[in-house]
């Protein structure tokens, strides 16, 4: 347990840096959310490549936007991971997503 004075959690001495580590007991999940709710969660077995990522988008993105009631005016946020930027994924998004917003890898906006 950590005790801090009220409203001090963002003081420079308090945040703990986070570095992604791969392997050993982690679970990777694709998911989405909006101001009105959450969409699908897709649990990923093994290592994800561009083909698996594309299948996840095809199966979940539009369905989730419809479920949350934001279709057709949603924005798809993703970081600049190599599989997200693969030609087949960018080409699919060009025709199936109203807008794609890319954030740098490991930015606070992509976590």
Backbone as ProteinMPNN parsed JSONL, in Angstrom:
{"seq_chain_A": "XXXXXXXXXXXXXXXXXXXXXXXXXXXXXXXXXXXXXXXXXXXXXXXXXXXXXXXXXXXXXXXXXXXXXXXXXXXXXXXXXXXXXXXXXXXXXXXXXXXXXXXXXXXXXXX", "coords_chain_A": {"N_chain_A": [[0.837, -1.166, 0.0], [0.473, 2.262, -0.698], [0.894, 5.424, 0.683], [0.008, 8.733, 0.207], [-0.018, 12.332, 0.303], [-3.107, 14.089, -0.261], [-3.847, 14.855, -3.692], [-1.206, 14.679, -4.615], [-0.219, 12.778, -6.293], [0.854, 13.145, -8.871], [3.197, 14.548, -8.598], [6.619, 15.149, -9.379], [8.352, 13.333, -8.079], [6.823, 11.077, -7.599], [5.532, 9.471, -9.798], [5.994, 6.269, -11.335], [8.22, 4.937, -13.663], [7.338, 3.076, -16.617], [8.102, 0.223, -18.43], [7.689, -1.768, -21.244], [7.703, -5.27, -21.051], [8.39, -8.374, -22.473], [7.189, -11.705, -22.508], [6.935, -14.42, -20.148], [4.338, -14.969, -18.445], [2.507, -12.941, -19.184], [-0.454, -11.41, -20.568], [-1.872, -10.599, -23.629], [-4.179, -8.297, -24.859], [-6.584, -7.133, -27.127], [-8.569, -4.288, -27.279], [-11.316, -1.922, -27.067], [-12.704, 1.331, -26.431], [-15.076, 3.919, -25.607], [-16.558, 7.142, -24.911], [-19.097, 6.4, -24.243], [-19.086, 3.743, -23.516], [-17.754, 0.361, -23.518], [-16.171, -1.662, -26.003], [-15.616, -4.713, -27.823], [-13.484, -7.26, -26.393], [-10.523, -8.853, -27.251], [-8.72, -11.651, -26.777], [-5.355, -12.506, -27.135], [-3.568, -15.164, -28.349], [-0.304, -16.318, -28.187], [2.265, -14.858, -30.287], [1.545, -11.798, -31.846], [1.109, -10.979, -35.218], [1.11, -9.02, -38.282], [-0.97, -10.129, -39.817], [-2.629, -11.41, -37.962], [-3.348, -9.158, -36.464], [-4.796, -7.722, -38.388], [-6.946, -9.502, -38.8], [-8.121, -9.327, -36.263], [-8.975, -6.646, -36.257], [-10.836, -6.763, -38.39], [-12.756, -8.508, -37.314], [-13.619, -7.218, -34.993], [-13.583, -4.312, -34.824], [-15.528, -2.66, -36.31], [-17.864, -3.9, -35.41], [-17.672, -3.376, -32.676], [-17.823, -0.561, -32.663], [-20.421, -0.247, -33.584], [-21.827, -1.535, -31.503], [-21.302, 0.238, -29.404], [-22.605, 2.43, -30.302], [-21.414, 4.412, -31.84], [-20.974, 4.302, -34.488], [-21.352, 5.71, -37.687], [-19.226, 7.363, -37.002], [-16.564, 7.184, -35.704], [-13.246, 7.182, -34.25], [-10.231, 5.61, -34.837], [-7.74, 4.85, -32.735], [-4.308, 4.154, -32.633], [-1.021, 2.912, -31.879], [2.297, 3.415, -33.29], [3.258, 0.851, -33.907], [4.953, -1.75, -35.69], [3.324, -3.783, -36.822], [0.823, -2.548, -36.804], [1.252, -0.56, -38.652], [1.674, -1.929, -40.975], [1.414, -2.518, -44.475], [-0.894, -3.939, -45.385], [-2.64, -3.599, -43.251], [-2.88, -0.802, -43.008], [-4.015, -0.26, -45.5], [-6.47, -1.652, -45.349], [-7.668, -0.203, -43.228], [-7.899, 2.283, -44.427], [-10.136, 2.026, -46.068], [-12.112, 1.174, -44.314], [-12.254, 2.527, -41.883], [-13.384, 5.534, -40.498], [-11.598, 7.473, -39.555], [-8.174, 7.358, -38.737], [-6.012, 7.628, -36.075], [-2.758, 8.055, -35.214], [-0.479, 7.343, -32.628], [2.688, 7.889, -31.003], [4.79, 5.029, -30.333], [4.55, 3.547, -27.129], [3.562, 5.87, -25.939], [1.826, 7.958, -23.537], [-0.814, 8.248, -24.395], [-1.351, 5.925, -25.783], [-1.668, 3.932, -23.972]], "CA_chain_A": [[0.0, 0.0, 0.0], [1.214, 3.521, -0.774], [0.155, 6.561, 1.228], [0.479, 10.044, -0.252], [-0.907, 13.447, 0.614], [-4.089, 14.302, -1.33], [-3.462, 15.602, -4.896], [0.246, 14.681, -4.817], [0.174, 11.611, -7.076], [1.584, 13.493, -10.091], [4.441, 15.268, -8.322], [7.711, 14.514, -10.121], [8.986, 12.243, -7.334], [5.906, 9.969, -7.365], [5.247, 8.511, -10.869], [6.955, 5.194, -11.55], [8.304, 4.673, -15.098], [6.853, 1.773, -17.064], [8.737, -0.281, -19.641], [7.065, -3.02, -21.649], [8.552, -6.456, -21.036], [7.691, -9.452, -23.149], [7.469, -13.046, -22.022], [6.731, -14.724, -18.752], [3.099, -14.781, -17.721], [1.678, -11.791, -19.543], [-1.569, -11.662, -21.475], [-2.091, -9.482, -24.54], [-5.597, -8.16, -25.16], [-7.004, -6.005, -27.956], [-9.856, -3.811, -26.813], [-11.639, -0.558, -27.445], [-13.643, 2.015, -25.536], [-15.494, 5.269, -25.989], [-17.185, 7.854, -23.803], [-20.382, 5.781, -23.922], [-18.957, 2.361, -23.065], [-16.645, -0.457, -24.009], [-16.444, -2.57, -27.111], [-15.156, -6.085, -27.664], [-12.137, -7.616, -25.96], [-10.024, -9.997, -28.003], [-7.529, -12.188, -26.13], [-4.408, -12.919, -28.159], [-2.722, -16.302, -28.006], [0.963, -16.31, -28.896], [2.755, -13.579, -30.795], [0.685, -11.195, -32.854], [1.741, -10.416, -36.402], [0.215, -8.124, -39.026], [-2.142, -10.856, -40.287], [-3.498, -11.578, -36.807], [-3.881, -7.838, -36.139], [-5.819, -7.419, -39.39], [-8.12, -10.324, -38.49], [-8.749, -8.761, -35.066], [-9.703, -5.445, -36.694], [-11.98, -7.175, -39.196], [-13.757, -9.17, -36.478], [-14.026, -6.494, -33.793], [-13.624, -2.85, -34.818], [-16.834, -2.127, -36.719], [-18.849, -4.477, -34.503], [-17.578, -2.639, -31.409], [-18.346, 0.788, -32.889], [-21.881, -0.373, -33.658], [-22.277, -1.884, -30.148], [-21.214, 1.432, -28.566], [-23.444, 3.472, -30.878], [-20.605, 5.495, -32.412], [-20.857, 4.056, -35.919], [-20.114, 5.594, -38.447], [-18.342, 8.495, -36.699], [-15.6, 6.852, -34.667], [-11.835, 7.365, -34.576], [-9.44, 4.448, -34.428], [-6.428, 5.242, -32.228], [-3.339, 3.067, -32.509], [0.353, 3.399, -31.857], [3.042, 3.186, -34.524], [3.86, -0.468, -33.933], [5.165, -2.183, -37.076], [2.172, -4.526, -37.362], [-0.257, -1.582, -37.037], [1.602, 0.219, -39.837], [1.874, -2.803, -42.135], [0.659, -2.066, -45.648], [-2.228, -4.553, -45.464], [-3.481, -3.021, -42.189], [-3.176, 0.589, -43.374], [-4.905, -0.305, -46.659], [-7.794, -2.026, -44.855], [-8.183, 0.922, -42.437], [-8.229, 3.362, -45.364], [-11.473, 1.802, -46.605], [-13.065, 0.72, -43.308], [-12.252, 3.381, -40.697], [-13.585, 6.937, -40.863], [-10.382, 8.232, -39.255], [-7.166, 6.646, -37.951], [-5.11, 8.549, -35.396], [-1.583, 7.305, -34.771], [0.302, 7.922, -31.539], [4.007, 7.249, -30.916], [4.85, 3.812, -29.52], [4.729, 3.736, -25.695], [3.143, 7.183, -25.458], [0.745, 7.829, -22.544], [-2.11, 8.151, -25.079], [-1.59, 4.599, -26.327], [-1.787, 2.954, -22.876]], "C_chain_A": [[0.887, 1.237, 0.0], [0.334, 4.62, -0.199], [0.808, 7.837, 0.737], [-0.498, 11.098, 0.228], [-1.895, 13.615, -0.536], [-3.522, 15.198, -2.438], [-1.96, 15.645, -5.129], [0.718, 13.559, -5.738], [0.99, 11.947, -8.318], [2.818, 14.361, -9.839], [5.597, 14.463, -8.917], [8.351, 13.334, -9.382], [8.116, 10.987, -7.249], [5.659, 9.023, -8.541], [6.376, 7.492, -11.036], [7.009, 4.914, -13.042], [7.873, 3.247, -15.435], [7.556, 1.405, -18.362], [8.079, -1.607, -19.973], [8.109, -4.136, -21.616], [7.751, -7.583, -21.652], [8.138, -10.787, -22.597], [7.099, -13.193, -20.569], [5.416, -14.287, -18.154], [2.259, -13.574, -18.081], [0.562, -12.226, -20.488], [-1.761, -10.426, -22.328], [-3.569, -9.487, -24.931], [-5.789, -6.965, -26.079], [-8.37, -5.592, -27.429], [-10.108, -2.398, -27.282], [-12.672, 0.005, -26.477], [-13.993, 3.373, -26.116], [-16.101, 5.925, -24.759], [-18.491, 7.188, -23.373], [-20.268, 4.335, -23.464], [-17.753, 1.664, -23.652], [-17.112, -1.342, -25.148], [-15.936, -3.964, -26.787], [-13.765, -6.144, -27.055], [-11.744, -8.856, -26.74], [-8.728, -10.458, -27.352], [-6.639, -12.827, -27.185], [-3.544, -14.05, -27.628], [-1.45, -16.25, -28.842], [1.372, -14.912, -29.321], [1.838, -13.065, -31.896], [1.527, -10.677, -34.003], [0.715, -9.573, -37.156], [-1.052, -8.83, -39.503], [-3.139, -11.09, -39.147], [-4.135, -10.244, -36.432], [-4.996, -7.46, -37.112], [-7.082, -8.227, -39.135], [-8.867, -9.782, -37.271], [-9.553, -7.516, -35.429], [-10.966, -5.826, -37.46], [-13.107, -7.743, -38.34], [-14.352, -8.246, -35.417], [-14.271, -4.999, -33.936], [-15.01, -2.294, -35.162], [-17.943, -2.639, -35.8], [-18.854, -3.728, -33.17], [-18.138, -1.232, -31.553], [-19.866, 0.776, -32.952], [-22.463, -0.644, -32.267], [-22.295, -0.654, -29.237], [-22.058, 2.583, -29.097], [-22.674, 4.638, -31.462], [-20.383, 5.32, -33.911], [-21.736, 5.053, -36.651], [-19.05, 6.642, -38.091], [-17.378, 8.195, -35.561], [-14.183, 7.126, -35.168], [-11.07, 6.183, -34.012], [-8.046, 4.929, -34.032], [-5.539, 4.015, -32.18], [-1.94, 3.651, -32.492], [1.067, 3.003, -33.153], [3.818, 1.882, -34.508], [3.959, -0.943, -35.387], [3.972, -2.959, -37.633], [0.984, -3.599, -37.621], [-0.012, -0.795, -38.325], [1.881, -0.637, -41.065], [0.948, -2.363, -43.259], [-0.755, -2.65, -45.675], [-3.173, -3.966, -44.409], [-3.846, -1.574, -42.509], [-4.162, 0.635, -44.53], [-6.327, -0.668, -46.221], [-8.43, -0.851, -44.108], [-8.608, 2.087, -43.332], [-9.672, 3.243, -45.857], [-12.527, 1.454, -45.553], [-13.129, 1.562, -42.046], [-12.439, 4.827, -41.123], [-12.333, 7.779, -40.628], [-9.461, 7.369, -38.394], [-6.22, 7.687, -37.374], [-3.977, 7.726, -34.823], [-0.877, 8.066, -33.662], [1.658, 7.23, -31.515], [3.942, 5.997, -30.046], [5.204, 4.19, -28.086], [4.4, 5.153, -25.218], [2.037, 7.006, -24.425], [-0.625, 7.672, -23.201], [-2.391, 6.763, -25.601], [-1.668, 3.534, -25.244], [-3.113, 3.086, -22.202]], "O_chain_A": [[1.941, 1.246, 0.636], [-0.839, 4.732, -0.555], [2.024, 8.001, 0.841], [-1.656, 10.802, 0.524], [-1.556, 13.311, -1.68], [-2.814, 16.167, -2.166], [-1.476, 16.568, -5.785], [1.92, 13.398, -5.948], [1.756, 11.102, -8.782], [3.419, 14.858, -10.791], [5.548, 13.234, -8.95], [8.848, 12.414, -10.031], [8.614, 9.929, -6.865], [5.577, 7.818, -8.3], [7.554, 7.819, -10.895], [5.968, 4.674, -13.653], [8.031, 2.332, -14.626], [7.593, 2.207, -19.295], [7.923, -2.468, -19.107], [9.235, -3.972, -22.084], [6.559, -7.727, -21.378], [9.306, -10.981, -22.26], [6.966, -12.206, -19.845], [5.385, -13.306, -17.411], [1.359, -13.219, -17.32], [0.637, -13.279, -21.12], [-1.807, -9.314, -21.803], [-4.134, -10.523, -25.282], [-5.221, -5.9, -25.84], [-9.225, -6.438, -27.163], [-9.218, -1.749, -27.832], [-13.403, -0.726, -25.808], [-13.305, 3.899, -26.99], [-16.149, 5.322, -23.687], [-18.942, 7.394, -22.246], [-21.271, 3.748, -23.057], [-16.853, 2.294, -24.208], [-18.282, -1.715, -25.241], [-15.839, -4.346, -25.621], [-12.972, -5.211, -27.181], [-12.529, -9.794, -26.875], [-7.736, -9.729, -27.372], [-7.108, -13.595, -28.024], [-2.878, -13.918, -26.601], [-1.514, -16.149, -30.067], [0.888, -13.915, -28.785], [1.413, -13.822, -32.769], [2.541, -10.013, -33.789], [-0.423, -9.432, -36.709], [-2.107, -8.2, -39.589], [-4.349, -10.981, -39.345], [-5.324, -10.193, -36.116], [-6.029, -6.935, -36.697], [-8.185, -7.691, -39.242], [-10.098, -9.776, -37.245], [-10.68, -7.346, -34.966], [-12.039, -5.277, -37.21], [-14.281, -7.49, -38.611], [-15.482, -8.468, -34.981], [-15.112, -4.461, -33.216], [-15.59, -1.541, -34.381], [-18.858, -1.891, -35.453], [-19.916, -3.474, -32.601], [-18.85, -0.755, -30.669], [-20.522, 1.681, -32.436], [-23.476, -0.052, -31.893], [-23.186, -0.51, -28.4], [-22.212, 3.602, -28.423], [-23.21, 5.741, -31.572], [-19.676, 6.114, -34.53], [-22.873, 5.223, -36.21], [-18.067, 6.785, -38.818], [-17.384, 8.896, -34.549], [-13.958, 7.282, -36.369], [-11.243, 5.807, -32.852], [-7.267, 5.363, -34.881], [-5.968, 2.952, -31.733], [-1.697, 4.738, -33.018], [0.488, 2.33, -34.005], [4.925, 1.815, -35.042], [3.131, -0.571, -36.218], [3.641, -2.805, -38.808], [0.215, -3.831, -38.554], [-0.96, -0.407, -39.008], [2.289, -0.108, -42.099], [-0.164, -1.894, -43.017], [-1.712, -1.931, -45.959], [-4.375, -3.85, -44.651], [-4.988, -1.162, -42.307], [-5.056, 1.482, -44.543], [-7.287, -0.049, -46.679], [-9.599, -0.537, -44.329], [-9.568, 2.792, -43.024], [-10.35, 4.253, -46.042], [-13.718, 1.441, -45.863], [-13.996, 1.323, -41.206], [-11.735, 5.305, -42.013], [-12.037, 8.689, -41.402], [-9.907, 6.729, -37.443], [-5.69, 8.526, -38.101], [-4.203, 6.807, -34.036], [-0.697, 9.281, -33.744], [1.769, 6.09, -31.966], [3.128, 5.918, -29.126], [6.055, 5.048, -27.855], [4.917, 5.587, -24.188], [1.363, 5.976, -24.439], [-1.508, 7.031, -22.632], [-3.55, 6.428, -25.846], [-1.729, 2.346, -25.56], [-3.401, 2.351, -21.257]]}, "name": "protein", "num_of_chains": 1, "seq": "XXXXXXXXXXXXXXXXXXXXXXXXXXXXXXXXXXXXXXXXXXXXXXXXXXXXXXXXXXXXXXXXXXXXXXXXXXXXXXXXXXXXXXXXXXXXXXXXXXXXXXXXXXXXXXX"}
